[in-house]
């Protein structure tokens, strides 16, 4: 969970395969009482040849936060 200001929280849900390798990451933004909206997802991260780093993923989310917030607000009933 990451507090991103204005009462909003960013959550990454990490799914792993049977071997314990990260398979998918789904990112949601939401605020208390109104649920969460999926704003990004990465799948197939356990496939051969895929190079994946969770810390790089978090840096990418941070760099693209304005875009992710636009995705969130465009999917929330205002």
N, C-alpha and C positions, 0 to 999 in steps of 0.2 A: 504494500500500500504506500502510495506517495501522496502527500498533501500538496496540491498544486495551486492553492490559493482560492479565494472567493468561495470557500466552503466545498470545493471540488476535490475529489479523490481520484487518482489514477491507479488502476489495479492491473497487474499482469497475471494471467492464469497460465501456468506452465504445465503441459501434458508431456509425460515421458513414456517411452516404449518399454517393453518387457525387460530390456537390457539396462534400463535406467538412463538412456540417452534422451535428451530433449527432442521431442517429436514436433511440438507446436507451441506457439505462444499467442495468446489472445489478449488484447489490451482494451480495457474498458475505462470510461470516465463517467463519474456520476456524483450525485450529492444526496445527502441523507433524506430519506422519505420519497425520493422519486426514482430510485433504481439506477441502473447503469446502461450505457450505450457502448456497443463494440465500435471502436474507432480504428483498430488495426489488428491484423492477424498475420502470422507467419506459420506456414505448414510445410511438412516434408523436410524438416530440419534434420531428420535422422537418416536421410537418403545418402547413398554412397556419393562421395565427392563434395558434399555440402560442408562448408566451413562456417560454424556458428559460434558466436560468443555472446553470452547473456549481457556482459558489461558493455559490449559494443551496441547491443540492442537497446539498452537503457540510454546510452549516449545519443543514439539515433532518435529515440522518442523525445528526449530533452531538446534536441536541435529542431525537431518538427512539432513541438508543442503548440505553436499558434495554429498550424494546419489541423492538428488533432482536435483542438478546441473548436475550430470552425465545424468540423465533422460532428462533434458532440452537439453544439448548439443548433445545427441544421436538422438534427434528428430528435430534438426535444420539443415537446409542445410548449410554446411560450405564451 
